[in-house]
Amino acid sequence: MSKPWRGVLYAVLLLAAVYYLLPLYVMLSTSLKTMDEIRAGNLLSLPGAVSLDAWRKAWGTACTGIECSGLSGYFWNSVRMVIPAVLISTALGALNGYVLSKWRFRGSEWVFAMLLFGLYIPFQVLLLPMAQTLGWFGLARSMFGLVFVHVVCGIAGTTLFFRNFYVGIPDELIKAARLDGAGFWRIFIRIVLPMSLPILMVTLIWQFTQIWNDFLFGLVFSSGESQPITVGLNNLANTSTSVKEYNVNMAAALIAALPTIAVYVLAGKYFVRGLAAGAVKG
């Protein structure tokens, strides 16, 4: 590519980056301003004096309905929900993908097709049958129930990721291990899993983002002390007060977004490498 065209490409990419980062800048700068400065200043102006009062209030004292204890409790609810849901759904997806790619059985293609069918069912359709299932299991409106919902709804996606990745592993490698006397679990743990780091990172990042940012399931299948951060953020933003505190709302939104931002900043390169290594192969 010639230098003039390369300069044009870089300029377009820079404009796109500014366009997509502008909302984040507005949120951050607004969260560091006082309300007087917000009323008197420009939306894009930098804070005259950095203030963390809005962050402290959003974390510990902002009202989210009848309670005024901030987002701290909701945040830790999401942490307790996300970790087991991500780990369990990823582990089941890896096992399913291994079976459906290297230990095929009669009807395995139909099983895989039915799992893929689950990817295209709108989550709203699942609300009523999932609520009945949680009621039968005694998990309704609990943290365990919310973890169960995310695991069940995540299995189709994680299975697709791992199955498409494992298809690229030579069958001869698995056959050689069988001839050496290795069984199902030994092959999976000692051979397949060590080769799965790229797709493992893709799946962990994908599942973490999907589950952390979920609002629908958190709203429907949790209550009280089990509600996640997205529900708390909605409650905070919609709580009626005499003064709309935009700096507190922006700080609260950033608190809710920080974990996913951190994950992509720290592990984003692994996500791209994993996709390039075969996560989207047919």
C-alpha positions in Angstrom: 0.0 0.0 0.0 1.4 3.4 -1.0 2.1 6.0 1.7 -0.8 8.4 0.7 -3.3 5.6 0.9 -1.8 4.4 4.2 -2.2 7.9 5.6 -5.9 7.9 4.5 -6.4 4.5 6.2 -4.9 5.7 9.4 -7.0 8.8 9.4 -10.2 6.9 8.9 -9.2 4.4 11.7 -8.4 7.3 14.0 -11.8 9.0 13.3 -13.5 5.7 13.9 -11.7 5.3 17.2 -12.6 8.8 18.3 -16.2 8.2 17.4 -16.5 5.1 19.4 -14.5 6.3 22.4 -16.3 9.7 22.6 -19.3 8.3 24.8 -16.7 6.7 27.2 -14.9 10.0 27.4 -18.2 11.9 28.1 -19.1 9.4 30.8 -15.8 9.6 32.5 -15.4 13.3 32.4 -19.0 13.8 33.7 -18.5 11.4 36.5 -15.5 13.5 37.7 -17.4 16.8 37.7 -19.6 18.3 40.4 -23.3 19.1 39.6 -22.6 22.8 39.5 -19.9 22.3 37.0 -22.1 20.1 34.9 -24.9 22.7 34.8 -22.5 25.5 33.9 -20.1 23.8 31.6 -19.9 22.1 28.3 -20.6 18.4 27.8 -17.2 17.8 26.2 -15.2 20.0 28.6 -12.7 18.5 31.0 -13.5 18.7 34.7 -12.1 21.8 36.3 -11.3 20.0 39.5 -11.4 16.2 39.6 -13.9 15.0 42.2 -14.5 11.4 43.2 -17.6 12.2 45.2 -19.9 10.8 42.5 -18.0 7.5 42.4 -18.2 7.2 46.2 -21.9 7.9 46.2 -22.6 5.5 43.3 -20.7 2.7 45.1 -21.9 3.2 48.6 -24.8 5.6 49.2 -26.9 6.1 46.0 -30.5 5.1 46.2 -31.6 2.1 44.2 -35.2 2.1 45.1 -36.2 2.1 48.8 -32.6 1.3 49.8 -29.7 3.8 49.6 -26.6 1.5 49.8 -25.2 2.1 46.3 -24.1 -0.5 43.8 -21.6 -2.4 45.9 -23.9 -5.2 46.9 -25.1 -5.6 43.3 -21.5 -5.7 42.1 -20.5 -8.5 44.3 -23.7 -10.4 43.4 -22.6 -10.3 39.8 -19.1 -11.5 40.7 -20.6 -14.5 42.7 -22.9 -15.2 39.7 -20.4 -14.8 36.8 -17.5 -16.9 38.1 -19.4 -20.2 38.5 -21.6 -19.6 35.4 -18.7 -18.9 33.2 -16.6 -21.8 34.4 -19.4 -24.4 34.3 -20.7 -23.4 30.9 -17.1 -23.3 29.5 -16.3 -26.7 30.9 -19.5 -28.3 29.6 -18.9 -26.7 26.2 -15.4 -28.1 26.0 -16.6 -31.5 26.9 -19.5 -31.4 24.4 -17.2 -30.1 21.6 -14.7 -32.9 22.3 -17.4 -35.5 22.1 -19.2 -34.1 19.0 -15.9 -33.8 17.1 -13.7 -36.7 18.1 -16.1 -39.3 19.7 -19.0 -39.2 17.3 -21.9 -41.5 17.8 -25.0 -42.3 15.9 -27.2 -39.2 15.9 -24.3 -36.9 17.0 -24.9 -34.6 14.0 -28.6 -34.3 15.1 -27.5 -33.5 18.6 -25.2 -30.8 17.4 -27.9 -29.4 15.1 -30.3 -29.2 18.0 -27.7 -27.4 20.1 -27.2 -24.9 17.3 -31.0 -24.4 17.1 -30.8 -23.2 20.6 -28.6 -20.2 19.5 -31.5 -18.8 17.5 -34.2 -19.0 20.0 -34.9 -15.5 21.5 -34.3 -15.4 25.2 -37.8 -13.9 25.7 -39.3 -17.1 24.5 -37.5 -19.0 27.3 -38.7 -16.9 30.2 -41.9 -18.8 31.0 -40.6 -22.4 30.6 -37.4 -21.5 32.5 -39.4 -19.9 35.3 -41.4 -23.2 35.6 -38.2 -25.2 35.6 -36.7 -23.1 38.4 -39.9 -23.5 40.4 -39.8 -27.3 40.1 -36.1 -27.3 41.2 -36.8 -24.9 44.1 -34.3 -22.3 42.6 -36.7 -19.5 41.7 -35.4 -16.0 42.4 -32.1 -17.2 43.9 -28.5 -16.8 43.0 -28.2 -20.5 42.2 -31.2 -20.3 39.8 -29.6 -17.4 38.0 -26.3 -19.3 37.6 -28.3 -22.3 36.3 -30.1 -20.2 33.7 -26.9 -18.7 32.4 -25.2 -22.1 32.2 -28.1 -23.7 30.3 -28.4 -20.7 27.9 -24.6 -20.6 27.4 -24.0 -24.3 26.5 -25.1 -23.9 22.9 -22.6 -21.2 22.2 -19.7 -22.7 24.1 -20.2 -26.1 22.4 -20.2 -24.4 19.0 -16.9 -22.7 19.8 -15.1 -25.8 21.0 -16.5 -28.2 18.5 -15.4 -26.0 15.6 -12.0 -25.7 17.1 -11.6 -29.4 17.8 -12.5 -30.3 14.3 -9.1 -28.9 13.3 -7.2 -31.3 15.6 -6.0 -34.2 13.4 -8.0 -37.4 14.0 -4.7 -39.3 13.7 -3.5 -37.8 17.0 -6.6 -39.1 18.8 -6.3 -42.5 17.1 -2.6 -42.8 18.1 -3.5 -42.0 21.7 -6.2 -44.7 21.7 -3.7 -47.2 20.3 -1.3 -46.3 23.2 -4.1 -47.2 25.6 -5.3 -43.7 26.5 -9.0 -43.5 27.3 -11.7 -40.8 26.9 -10.7 -38.7 29.9 -6.9 -39.1 29.5 -7.0 -38.0 25.9 -9.2 -35.0 26.8 -7.2 -33.9 29.8 -3.7 -34.7 28.6 -3.9 -34.0 24.9 -6.9 -32.0 23.9 -7.2 -29.4 26.7 -3.5 -28.3 26.5 -4.1 -27.5 22.9 -7.3 -25.5 23.7 -5.8 -22.3 25.2 -6.8 -20.1 22.2 -10.5 -21.2 22.1 -10.6 -21.4 25.9 -9.7 -17.7 26.1 -12.3 -16.8 23.5 -15.0 -18.7 25.3 -14.2 -17.3 28.7 -14.2 -13.7 27.5 -17.4 -14.2 25.5 -19.2 -15.9 28.3 -18.0 -13.3 30.9 -19.2 -10.4 28.8 -22.5 -12.0 27.9 -23.3 -13.0 31.5 -22.0 -9.8 33.2 -24.0 -7.5 30.9 -27.2 -9.5 31.0 -30.2 -7.6 32.2 -33.2 -9.6 31.1 -32.5 -12.8 33.1 -31.2 -10.8 36.1 -34.5 -8.8 36.2 -36.8 -11.8 35.8 -35.1 -14.6 37.7 -33.6 -12.7 40.7 -34.9 -10.6 43.5 -33.7 -8.8 46.6 -30.2 -9.7 47.6 -29.5 -11.8 44.5 -29.9 -9.1 41.9 -26.9 -8.4 39.6 -25.2 -5.1 38.8 -27.3 -4.4 35.7 -30.5 -4.5 37.7 -29.0 -2.3 40.3 -27.9 0.2 37.7 -31.4 0.3 36.2 -32.8 0.9 39.7 -30.4 3.7 40.4 -31.0 5.5 37.1 -34.8 5.2 37.5 -35.1 6.2 41.2 -36.9 9.4 41.4 -35.2 12.2 43.3 -35.6 16.0 43.4 -32.3 16.5 41.4 -31.1 14.3 38.6 -27.4 13.6 39.5 -25.9 12.9 36.1 -22.4 12.5 37.6 -23.6 9.8 39.9 -25.4 8.0 37.0 -22.3 8.2 34.8 -20.1 6.9 37.7 -22.5 4.0 38.3 -22.5 3.1 34.6 -18.7 3.0 34.5 -18.6 0.9 37.7 -20.9 -1.6 35.9 -18.8 -1.5 32.8 -15.3 -1.6 34.3 -15.0 -5.4 34.6 -15.8 -6.1 30.9 -13.6 -3.1 29.8 -10.7 -4.6 31.9 -11.2 -8.0 30.5 -11.0 -6.7 26.9 -8.1 -4.4 27.6 -6.1 -7.2 29.3 -7.1 -10.2 27.3 -8.4 -8.8 24.0 -5.4 -9.9 22.0 -6.1 -13.5 23.1 -9.7 -13.2 21.9 -8.5 -12.2 18.4 -5.9 -14.9 18.3 -8.4 -17.5 19.4 -10.8 -16.5 16.7 -8.0 -16.6 14.1 -7.0 -20.0 15.4 -10.3 -21.6 14.4 -13.1 -20.5 16.7 -15.3 -19.6 13.7 -14.4 -22.4 11.3 -17.2 -24.4 9.8 
